[in-house]
Amino acid sequence: MSLLDLLALSLIFFLTSVISVVTGATSLITVPALLAFGVPSVTALGTNMLALTAMSVGASVPFLRGNVLDRPRLPLLIGLTLVGSVIGALLVFALPQVWLPVIIAAAMLVVAAVVLRPQRSRPPVTGPPHRWHLALGYGLTFLLAVYGGFFSGGYVTLLTAAFLTAFRMPFLRAVATTKVINVASSLVATLIFALKGAVDWRLGLILSAVMYAGATLGAQWTLRMDERWIRRLFVTTVLLLALKTLVLDVPWHRLIHLGTV
């Protein structure tokens, strides 16, 4: 990768980490960007996980003090996340690589549709969650961890929505708790990718520093912007990258050949 390519990729990762303070779903942009610059699919996922770990640590630090976190549930949530993320990361190596761009593009389109869905104001739900709500929350935590270990695009966004619905957490508590859980998910997935030799350490460490800086410094002014415009920019970027992935990165001739065999 040339110096110009590295600078361009670093700029994309920095801007994405700034925008994702509001929108989330960082990997929906960063993974296709790595693919666009010629990084192989599995290595792109592993290198992205390394950068996400650094970004998640930077985002979690402010929440470690005080009583914002849901500390009673946190150990079980992290345990479920670790197991699910290991399974998800191993799935990357179990599936044929020819299918990875298709899965990534499909996930981008699904999460973009969720982001585009109109936000309806609902009255706050009071009282502790029922047992089936708790079971649903823990089940979704595990299933989403599998997805998070595999790709992670939109993982925190979906997990926050699950905590709000199933555990009836206040918004700030849900955001804070998912940030800490994402550290566990990204870290264990990174370890799996590293053991499989699927992490570009030079590129990953550079992008990790860039994303840490973007998440830390960018939050101060990004949250003052109109969220509607940030959301529109995010969705437009995701849709364009999804289209590019489907058209240019998916080896359709190989898939068609497999389907006719």
N, C-alpha and C positions, 0 to 999 in steps of 0.2 A: 504494500500500500504506500503510495507516494505521500510526501509531506502535505501537499495540497488536499489530497483525499482525507488525510487524518485531521486536518484543520476543519474541513467541511463537516466531517462526521462529528467532531467535537462540538461544533457549533449547533448541530442538530440535537445532540444529547443535552447540551446546556439549555437550549430554548425549551426542549421537551420537559426537562426537570422543573423549569420555571412554571410552565403552563400546567403541569400535572399537579401542582400544589392545589389547584382548584378542580381540575377535571379528573385526575387520576388516570388510570389506564396507560401508564407510561410505555409499556412494551408494545402497545399497538402501533407506536411510531418507531421506537428504537430498533426492534427486531427487523421489520421490513427495511429500515435504513441500512442496517448491517448487511442484509441480503443484497440491497441495491449496490453496495460498494464491494461486492464480490466475496463476502465472507460465507463459507459453507453453512448450510442450514443448522446442523447440530452445533457447530462452533459458535454460530450467531446466538443460539439460545443459551449456551454456557457462558459466553462472554457477557451477554446481557445480564444474566443472573448475578455475576460478580459485580457489575456496576449498580444493579438494583440493591444489592446488599449494602453498599456504601451509602446510597441515597436513603435507604430505609433507616439506617443508623442515624444519619443526620436529621431525619424527620422525627425520630422517636425520642431523641434526647430531651426536648422540652417537656415531654409528658411523663418522664420517669420520676419527677418530683410531685408531691402533692397527692390528692386523691382522685385525679381524673380517670385513671385506669380502673377497669373492672378487675381488681386484683383477686377476689375470691375465685372467679372463673378462669383466670389467666393460665394457671398451670395445666388444667385439662385442655384448654383451647390450644396451647402451645404443643402439648403432647399429641393431640389429634393432627395438628398441622405438620409436625415433624414426620409422622408416619405417612400421611397423605402426600407430602411433598417428595419423599423418597420414592413412593410408587409412581408419582407423576414424572419425575426425572428419569426413572428407569424405563418408563413407557417410550420416551424419546428414542431410546436405543433398541427397543423391541419392535417398533414400527418401521416399515420400509421408508427410507429417506425420501423416496419419490412422493410420498403422501404428505410430508411435513409442510410444504408451501400451501397445499390445499387446505389443511387444517388451520394453519395460521391465518390465511385469508378469510376462511369461514368464521373464525373466532372474531376477527376484526369487524366483520359485517354485523355479527350478532350484537356485540357490545356497542357498536356505533348506533344500532337501532335502539338499544336501551337508553343510551345517552340522549338520543333525539326524542324519546318519548316525552310528551308534555308532563310537566311537573304539576301535580294537583295538591293543593293544600288540604291537609287532613287534620282533624282535631287530635291533640295529643292523647295517647292511651295511658291510662293510669293503672296502678296496681301491679303486683308481681305477675310474671308470665305463668301460664298453665304448664303442666308437665309435658303435654304434647308440643307446646311451643319450645320448651327447653330441648326436648328430643330432636325437634326439627332444627334448632339452632346448632346443636352439636353435630348432627348429620350433615348439614350444609357446610359447616366448618371443615369437616373431613373431605367431602366431595370437592369443595372449592380448592382445598389444599392440593388435591391431585392435579387439578387444572393449573394451579399456581406453580407447582413443581415442573409441569410440562411446558407451559408457555408464559403464564403470568399476565398476559394482556387483559386488563380489566379486572384482575383478581381482587385488588383492594376495593375497587368500586362495588363489585358484587358482594364482597364480604361485609362491607359497611351496611349495605342494604339489608343483608341477612340479619345482622345484629340489631338493626333498628326494628325489624319486623318480628323476629323470633324472640330475642331477649328483651325487647322494649327498652333498649338503652337510650339515654339522651344522646343527641347527635354528637356532641363533643366527646363523650365517653366512647361511642362507637368508633369515631375517627381515631382517637388516641389508641384504643385497644388494637384496632386493625393495623396501625403503623408498627406496633411492637411485634405483633404476630407475623407481619410481613418480613421482619428481620429474620425470624426463625425459618420461614418458608424459603426465602432467597438464599440464606446461608447454607442450609442443608442441601438444597438443590445444586448450589455452586460446588459443594464438596463432591456430590455424585458426578457432576460434569467433569470436575477436575480429575477424579480417579479414572474416568474414562478417556482422559486426554483431550477433552473437548472445550478447553478454555484457552483463548489467546491472551496470555498473561500480560504481555506488553501493551496490547491494545486495551485490554480490560482494566488495567490499573490506571491508564490515562483517562479513560472514560469514567472510571469510578471517581477520580478526583474532580472531573468536570461536573458530574451529576451531584456530587456532594456540595460543591460550590453553588450550583444552580438552585438546589433545593433550599439551601440555607440563606443565600443572599436574595434570591428571587422572590421569596415569600413576602418580603417587606413591601414590595410595590405591586406584585401581581394581585394580591387580595383586594387592592384598592380599585382595580379595573372592573368594568362591567362584565359580570360573569357570562352574560348572554353572548357577547362577542368572543370571549375566550372559548366558550362551548362550540360556537359556530366554526371558529378557526380549527379547533381540535377535530371536530367531526369531518370537516372538509379535508383536512390532512389525512385522517384515517381512511376515508373513502377513496382518495386518490392513490394512497399506498396500497390499499386492498386491490384496487383495479390493476395497478401496476404488477402486484404479486401474481394475480390470476392470469394476466396476459403474458408476462415476461418470465416469471420465475417457475411457474408450474410446467413440468415436462409433460404436456398433454399427449404427445405422441406415444410416450412410454405407458401412460395410464390407459390410453385407448388399446394399446397392444396387450396390456395385462387383462383388460376387460374382454378381449376377444379370444384369449387363450382358453 
